[in-house]
Structure formats: structure tokens, C-alpha cells
Amino acid sequence: MGIGLERRRSGGGAERVWVAQYANRMLKSVILGAAKSAIASGGNPFADQYERWIHEGLTPRTARRNVARSQAATMWSMWKHGSVYEPKRVGASTGINASR
């Protein structure tokens, strides 16, 4: 989707991290738009995640991308397991770490 991070390390050097440049532009726009809508509407687990990441010092752009990743992980889990949306499970095992 173009919202994931790419990591590369050469030898014993430092790890480089960046947002992938190649992506399905339409899908990327859709998921980032969904993140913006969830954040703006408030009162949901995704808006709560955003506020927590902002409070922890992430930039709004990075926090918004993290929300988009969280939404994508939630949708993937729902599709994979044939389950319905459960707000309490948002962020339970997304593996998103604010320090990245």
C-alpha cells in the first residue's frame, strides 16, 4: 500500500528506515484518507492511538501513518479470520512501535 516502512542495514552499519516510494497510489490514498477520517471523528480506538502517539512525541504525519497501518492490520485480521470489527482488539497485536 505504500504505508509500510523499509529497513536496510549494510554490514555492521546503522539501520536505515524510510517509507517505501513504490505503491498502489489509489490504495495508499484510500487508507490514509480513512486514517484522517477516523482521527477527525474522534471517539474511537484509532483516534485514541493517534492522540497517544502525538503525546509520546511523534510527528502528526508519522502518527497518521501509524493509524493507517493499524487500520490495515485490523482489516487484514478481520478478513483473514472472517470476524467482525471489535474495537477492543484494535492495536492488540499490530506490532507498531512508537519508537520506530
HELIX and SHEET records of a PDB file:
HELIX    1   1 ARG A   25  SER A   41  1                                  17    
HELIX    2   2 PRO A   45  HIS A   55  1                                  11    
HELIX    3   3 PRO A   60  HIS A   81  1                                  22    
HELIX    4   4 PRO A   87  ARG A   89  5                                   3    
SHEET    1   A 2 LEU A   5  ARG A   8  0                                        
SHEET    2   A 2 ARG A  16  VAL A  19 -1                                        
END                                                                             
